[in-house]
Amino acid sequence: MTFWKILTVLAGGAGYTILVTMASIGAGLTVGLLLAVLSTVQWKAARMFLAVYTYVFRGIPILVLLFIFFFGLPGIGIRISPFVSMVATLGLVSGAYLAEVFRGAMAAVAPDEILAAEAAGLNRWETFLYIILPQMFRMSIPGMINEFTSVLKYTPFAYTVGIPEIMKEAMSLAALTLRGLEIYLAVGILYFLIYKLFVMLFLTLEKKFRIPGLAPE
């Protein structure tokens, strides 16, 4: 088997890797945004929940949390698929980090703009939707890119619950051929190519939504 053939075989799992990554990014964005919005609520219980959530999900290792979802929950009668287990794990952890990114970006929005919006007759929800949210996303893009690349690097754990992504295919192929060096070198190449693809996409988005005057064109 040639090295090119090995790459071709492993590329069959790339679709699952990309799918898991994209779904986890979507889940992380949703969770992070909800937590960031929750941080603006002046309720002690909400702030306490946010602090506990961030502390817990940033402290538990990814693999441990994945095993809790996939192997632990069936013990209390809750069964979820490998794909949902992986996306839920990465989404919850990524959301904890993104919440901090979004909170920092919201704090950077000029108070004068919020005051002007209120003076123009916008209510609190409209001010958040039309003034704070667009600027928050723009200023969050560098932090989001960093977190999204971290999500991609965690996707190899998907093989532990049976998802046939790149690492799962590589382990099966290595067991059959005993050519581990070539196979895992090919795995590294494929992950690097996927990483570069995502980075190019995110940098394109950053350039498109960059705030004029805050960064060089």
C-alpha positions as CSV (number, residue, x, y, z in Angstrom):
1,M,0.0,0.0,0.0
2,T,1.5,3.3,-1.1
3,F,1.5,6.4,1.1
4,W,-1.0,8.1,-1.3
5,K,-3.3,5.1,-0.9
6,I,-3.1,5.4,2.9
7,L,-4.0,9.1,2.6
8,T,-6.9,8.2,0.4
9,V,-8.3,5.6,2.8
10,L,-7.9,7.9,5.8
11,A,-9.6,10.8,3.9
12,G,-12.8,8.7,4.1
13,G,-13.0,9.6,7.8
14,A,-12.3,13.3,7.1
15,G,-16.0,13.9,6.5
16,Y,-16.9,12.8,10.0
17,T,-14.1,14.9,11.5
18,I,-15.4,18.0,9.7
19,L,-19.0,17.2,10.6
20,V,-18.2,16.8,14.3
21,T,-16.1,19.9,14.2
22,M,-18.8,22.1,12.6
23,A,-21.6,20.7,14.8
24,S,-19.5,21.3,17.9
25,I,-18.6,24.8,16.9
26,G,-22.3,25.5,16.4
27,A,-23.2,24.1,19.8
28,G,-20.3,26.0,21.4
29,L,-21.5,29.3,19.8
30,T,-25.0,28.7,21.0
31,V,-24.0,27.9,24.6
32,G,-21.4,30.6,24.7
33,L,-23.9,33.3,23.5
34,L,-26.6,32.2,25.9
35,L,-24.2,32.3,28.8
36,A,-22.9,35.7,27.8
37,V,-26.4,37.0,27.6
38,L,-27.1,35.5,31.0
39,S,-24.1,37.3,32.4
40,T,-25.9,40.6,31.8
41,V,-28.8,39.7,34.0
42,Q,-28.6,41.3,37.4
43,W,-29.7,38.2,39.3
44,K,-27.4,36.7,41.9
45,A,-28.6,33.2,41.0
46,A,-27.8,33.7,37.3
47,R,-24.3,35.0,38.1
48,M,-23.7,32.1,40.4
49,F,-24.8,29.6,37.8
50,L,-22.5,31.2,35.2
51,A,-19.5,31.0,37.6
52,V,-20.2,27.4,38.5
53,Y,-20.7,26.4,34.9
54,T,-17.5,28.0,33.7
55,Y,-15.5,26.6,36.6
56,V,-16.8,23.0,36.1
57,F,-16.7,22.7,32.3
58,R,-13.3,24.4,32.0
59,G,-11.9,22.1,34.7
60,I,-13.2,18.6,33.6
61,P,-11.0,16.9,30.9
62,I,-12.7,16.5,27.6
63,L,-12.3,12.7,27.6
64,V,-13.8,12.3,31.1
65,L,-16.8,14.4,30.1
66,L,-17.3,12.4,26.9
67,F,-17.2,9.1,28.9
68,I,-19.8,10.5,31.4
69,F,-22.1,11.3,28.5
70,F,-21.7,8.1,26.5
71,F,-20.8,5.5,29.1
72,G,-22.2,7.0,32.3
73,L,-25.7,8.3,31.4
74,P,-26.9,4.8,30.2
75,G,-26.5,3.8,33.9
76,I,-29.4,6.0,34.7
77,G,-31.5,5.1,31.7
78,I,-30.4,7.9,29.3
79,R,-28.8,6.7,26.1
80,I,-27.4,9.1,23.5
81,S,-25.6,8.4,20.2
82,P,-21.9,8.7,19.8
83,F,-22.2,11.7,17.6
84,V,-24.5,13.6,20.0
85,S,-22.2,12.6,23.0
86,M,-19.2,14.1,21.2
87,V,-21.0,17.3,20.0
88,A,-22.5,17.8,23.5
89,T,-19.2,17.4,25.2
90,L,-17.3,19.8,22.9
91,G,-20.2,22.2,22.7
92,L,-20.5,22.5,26.5
93,V,-16.7,22.9,27.0
94,S,-16.3,25.3,24.1
95,G,-19.3,27.3,25.2
96,A,-17.6,27.9,28.6
97,Y,-14.6,29.4,26.9
98,L,-16.6,31.4,24.4
99,A,-18.8,32.8,27.1
100,E,-15.7,34.5,28.5
101,V,-14.7,35.7,25.0
102,F,-18.2,37.2,24.4
103,R,-18.3,38.8,27.9
104,G,-15.1,40.6,27.3
105,A,-16.2,41.8,23.9
106,M,-19.5,43.1,25.3
107,A,-17.7,45.0,28.0
108,A,-15.6,46.6,25.2
109,V,-18.7,48.2,23.6
110,A,-18.6,51.9,24.2
111,P,-21.1,53.0,26.9
112,D,-21.8,56.1,24.9
113,E,-23.2,54.0,22.1
114,I,-25.6,52.2,24.4
115,L,-26.6,55.5,25.9
116,A,-27.3,56.9,22.5
117,A,-29.4,53.9,21.5
118,E,-31.5,54.3,24.7
119,A,-31.9,58.0,23.9
120,A,-33.1,57.1,20.4
121,G,-35.9,55.1,22.0
122,L,-34.5,51.5,21.7
123,N,-35.5,49.2,24.5
124,R,-33.0,46.9,26.2
125,W,-33.5,44.0,23.8
126,E,-33.2,46.2,20.7
127,T,-30.1,47.8,22.1
128,F,-28.5,44.4,22.6
129,L,-29.6,43.1,19.2
130,Y,-28.7,46.1,17.0
131,I,-25.9,47.7,18.9
132,I,-24.1,45.3,21.2
133,L,-24.4,42.0,19.4
134,P,-22.9,43.0,16.0
135,Q,-19.9,44.7,17.7
136,M,-19.5,41.8,20.1
137,F,-19.2,39.3,17.3
138,R,-16.7,41.5,15.4
139,M,-14.4,41.9,18.4
140,S,-14.8,38.2,19.4
141,I,-13.5,36.8,16.1
142,P,-9.8,36.4,17.1
143,G,-10.9,34.6,20.3
144,M,-13.4,32.5,18.4
145,I,-10.8,31.4,15.8
146,N,-8.5,30.2,18.7
147,E,-11.4,28.3,20.3
148,F,-12.5,26.7,17.0
149,T,-9.1,25.4,16.3
150,S,-9.0,23.9,19.8
151,V,-12.3,22.1,19.0
152,L,-10.8,20.6,15.9
153,K,-7.8,19.3,17.9
154,Y,-10.1,17.6,20.3
155,T,-12.1,15.7,17.7
156,P,-9.7,12.7,17.6
157,F,-11.4,11.7,20.9
158,A,-14.4,10.8,18.8
159,Y,-12.8,7.4,18.1
160,T,-13.2,6.4,21.7
161,V,-17.0,6.2,21.2
162,G,-16.9,4.6,17.8
163,I,-17.3,7.5,15.4
164,P,-15.4,6.5,12.2
165,E,-13.5,9.7,11.9
166,I,-9.8,10.0,10.8
167,M,-8.3,8.6,14.0
168,K,-10.7,5.6,14.1
169,E,-9.8,4.8,10.5
170,A,-6.1,5.2,11.2
171,M,-6.2,2.8,14.2
172,S,-8.1,0.1,12.2
173,L,-5.6,0.5,9.2
174,A,-2.6,0.4,11.5
175,A,-3.8,-2.8,13.1
176,L,-4.2,-4.4,9.7
177,T,-1.0,-3.2,8.0
178,L,1.4,-2.6,11.0
179,R,2.6,0.6,9.2
180,G,1.9,2.9,12.1
181,L,4.6,5.6,11.2
182,E,3.2,6.2,7.7
183,I,-0.4,6.0,8.8
184,Y,-0.1,8.4,11.7
185,L,2.0,10.8,9.6
186,A,-0.8,10.8,7.1
187,V,-3.2,11.5,10.0
188,G,-1.1,14.5,10.9
189,I,-1.1,15.8,7.3
190,L,-4.9,15.4,7.0
191,Y,-5.6,17.3,10.3
192,F,-3.2,20.0,9.3
193,L,-5.0,20.4,5.9
194,I,-8.4,20.6,7.7
195,Y,-6.9,23.1,10.2
196,K,-5.6,25.3,7.4
197,L,-9.0,25.1,5.7
198,F,-10.8,26.3,8.8
199,V,-8.3,29.0,9.5
200,M,-8.6,30.4,6.0
201,L,-12.4,30.4,6.4
202,F,-12.2,32.2,9.7
203,L,-9.7,34.7,8.5
204,T,-11.9,35.5,5.6
205,L,-14.8,36.1,8.0
206,E,-12.6,38.2,10.2
207,K,-11.6,40.4,7.2
208,K,-15.2,40.7,6.1
209,F,-16.5,41.8,9.5
210,R,-13.5,43.7,10.8
211,I,-14.3,47.0,12.4
212,P,-12.7,49.8,10.3
213,G,-9.9,51.6,12.2
214,L,-9.3,48.8,14.8
215,A,-7.0,46.7,12.6
216,P,-5.1,47.3,9.4
217,E,-6.8,46.4,6.1
